[in-house]
């Protein structure tokens, strides 16, 4: 598999990478905050500390996978897109039970937005090396 030319990288790929990095950094910071609050607080439970650690691991994964996808490997891009979708769904359910997880949910949505940018037509053409097909135009004439 040949990697695309970094000099021809579209701005959408750069913005997707920025979204992934921002999301990963926010998830790491918020996950660490959950760990500290659960350890120091009186009502902190082991469960919330473990969930905070999982959020930190996901943030690190966003940064690592985003860096690999930024080099032009479409496999890492698709893996990161799947991860962002699963994490947003997981954080959505967590935020319903524990209100604090709404903040990591917002950080996860930033990463999901980056994944959406990475699949726009200019980015898709850069990753795959193929120009996107023009949408099939349908005739609006009715047959009589």
C-alpha positions as CSV (number, residue, x, y, z in Angstrom):
1,X,0.0,0.0,0.0
2,X,1.4,3.3,-1.0
3,X,0.9,6.3,1.2
4,X,-0.4,9.6,-0.2
5,X,1.8,12.6,-0.7
6,X,1.9,14.7,2.5
7,X,2.4,17.8,0.4
8,X,-1.0,17.3,-1.3
9,X,-2.8,16.7,2.0
10,X,-6.2,18.5,2.0
11,X,-7.1,21.0,4.7
12,X,-10.0,18.6,5.7
13,X,-7.4,16.0,6.8
14,X,-5.5,18.6,8.8
15,X,-8.7,19.7,10.5
16,X,-9.7,16.1,11.2
17,X,-6.3,15.6,12.8
18,X,-6.7,18.7,14.9
19,X,-10.2,17.5,16.0
20,X,-8.8,14.1,17.0
21,X,-5.9,15.6,18.9
22,X,-8.2,18.1,20.7
23,X,-10.6,15.4,21.6
24,X,-7.9,13.0,22.8
25,X,-6.3,15.7,25.0
26,X,-9.7,16.7,26.5
27,X,-10.6,13.0,27.1
28,X,-7.3,12.5,28.9
29,X,-7.8,15.6,31.0
30,X,-11.4,14.8,31.9
31,X,-10.7,11.2,32.6
32,X,-7.8,12.2,34.9
33,X,-10.2,14.6,36.7
34,X,-12.8,11.8,37.1
35,X,-10.0,9.6,38.7
36,X,-8.9,12.3,41.1
37,X,-12.5,13.3,42.1
38,X,-13.4,9.6,42.7
39,X,-10.2,9.1,44.8
40,X,-10.6,12.3,46.9
41,X,-14.3,12.6,47.1
42,X,-16.3,11.0,49.9
43,X,-18.9,9.6,47.5
44,X,-16.4,8.5,44.9
45,X,-16.7,4.9,43.9
46,X,-14.2,2.5,42.4
47,X,-16.5,2.2,39.4
48,X,-16.2,5.9,38.4
49,X,-12.4,5.7,38.9
50,X,-12.3,2.8,36.5
51,X,-14.5,4.6,34.0
52,X,-12.2,7.6,34.2
53,X,-9.2,5.4,33.5
54,X,-11.1,4.0,30.5
55,X,-11.7,7.5,29.2
56,X,-8.0,8.3,29.6
57,X,-7.1,5.2,27.6
58,X,-9.5,6.2,24.9
59,X,-8.0,9.7,24.8
60,X,-4.5,8.2,24.3
61,X,-5.9,5.9,21.6
62,X,-7.4,8.9,19.7
63,X,-4.1,10.6,19.7
64,X,-2.1,7.6,18.6
65,X,-4.6,6.4,15.9
66,X,-5.1,10.0,14.7
67,X,-1.4,10.4,14.2
68,X,-1.2,7.2,12.2
69,X,-4.3,8.3,10.1
70,X,-2.7,11.7,9.5
71,X,0.2,10.0,7.6
72,X,-2.4,8.8,5.1
73,X,-3.2,5.2,6.0
74,X,-6.9,4.7,5.4
75,X,-7.0,1.6,7.7
76,X,-6.2,3.7,10.7
77,X,-8.7,6.3,9.6
78,X,-11.5,3.7,9.5
79,X,-10.4,2.2,12.8
80,X,-10.5,5.6,14.4
81,X,-13.9,6.4,12.9
82,X,-15.3,3.2,14.4
83,X,-13.7,3.9,17.7
84,X,-15.1,7.5,17.9
85,X,-18.6,6.3,17.1
86,X,-18.5,3.6,19.8
87,X,-17.0,5.9,22.4
88,X,-19.7,8.6,21.7
89,X,-22.4,6.0,22.1
90,X,-20.8,4.7,25.3
91,X,-20.4,8.2,26.8
92,X,-24.0,9.0,25.8
93,X,-25.2,6.2,28.1
94,X,-22.7,7.1,30.8
95,X,-23.8,10.7,30.8
96,X,-27.4,9.7,31.4
97,X,-26.4,8.0,34.7
98,X,-23.6,10.3,35.8
99,X,-24.0,13.9,34.8
100,X,-20.2,14.6,34.8
101,X,-19.7,12.3,31.8
102,X,-21.5,14.9,29.7
103,X,-18.2,16.8,29.4
104,X,-16.3,13.8,28.0
105,X,-19.3,13.2,25.7
106,X,-18.7,16.7,24.2
107,X,-15.0,15.9,23.8
108,X,-15.9,12.6,22.1
109,X,-18.2,14.5,19.7
110,X,-15.3,16.6,18.7
111,X,-13.4,13.4,17.7
112,X,-16.5,12.1,15.9
113,X,-16.6,15.4,13.9
114,X,-13.0,14.8,13.0
115,X,-13.8,11.4,11.7
116,X,-16.6,12.9,9.6
117,X,-14.2,15.4,8.1
118,X,-11.8,12.6,7.2
119,X,-14.5,11.0,5.0
120,X,-15.4,14.1,3.0
121,X,-14.7,13.8,-0.8
122,X,-11.4,15.7,-0.9
123,X,-10.1,13.7,2.1
124,X,-11.4,10.5,0.6
125,X,-9.7,11.1,-2.7
126,X,-6.4,11.8,-0.8
127,X,-6.6,8.6,1.3
128,X,-7.6,6.3,-1.5
129,X,-6.0,7.9,-4.5
130,X,-9.2,7.7,-6.5
131,X,-11.4,10.6,-7.4
132,X,-15.0,10.2,-6.0
133,X,-17.6,9.2,-8.5
134,X,-20.1,11.8,-9.6
135,X,-23.5,11.1,-8.3
136,X,-25.8,9.5,-10.8
137,X,-28.2,12.0,-12.2
138,X,-31.7,10.8,-12.6
139,X,-33.9,12.0,-15.3
140,X,-36.9,13.9,-13.9
141,X,-38.9,13.3,-17.0
142,X,-41.9,11.1,-16.5
143,X,-42.5,8.3,-18.9
144,X,-45.8,8.6,-20.5
